[in-house]
Amino acid sequence: MSESKTNAMRILDKAGVDYRTHAYDPNDGQIHGTAVAEKIGLPVDRVFKTLVAHHGSALYIFVIPVASELDLKKAAKAAGEKSIDMLPLKDLQKHTGYIRGGCSPVGMKKLYPTFIDSSAEALFRIAVSGGRVGLQMELAAGELAGLISARFAPLAKEEEQG
């Protein structure tokens, strides 16, 4: 394998988690989730993005389908907070060690309280960032949750009915 292992991949290896990697070319500027799903050939509902939110100094990680938007009320409820706000992008690397587009729920600087959208429970495998832009890791949602002590919760905004 020519690609170097990311910290996230080393953690999965050490834990004995079965996963596959999917590399894609991020240099065309298309690193938003639906484009990534298309590039790696997975259905868009199986590709998840990692978002970081906060309440004061408490940080929370939310893993939701790439085509969805985080419902801040649902996120706050899952986290046991009255309200929650997205972490400013400028603070992402300082707290997680990752940059936008390469933020993996595995291998952050600290193990923050993490929540995975409940839609993942019905899927055999999901893809999340592999820890750098241009790399996705596909693994069982339950194994991911166990590894990072995540809980499943409804997090995505409901689709508007037309």
Beta strands, then each sheet from edge to edge (+ up, - down):
strand 1: 19-23
strand 2: 48-55
strand 3: 58-65
strand 4: 85-86
strand 5: 114-117
strand 6: 126-129
strand 7: 135-139
strand 8: 151-153
sheet 1: 1+ 7- 6+
sheet 2: 4+ 2- 3+ 5+ 8+
end
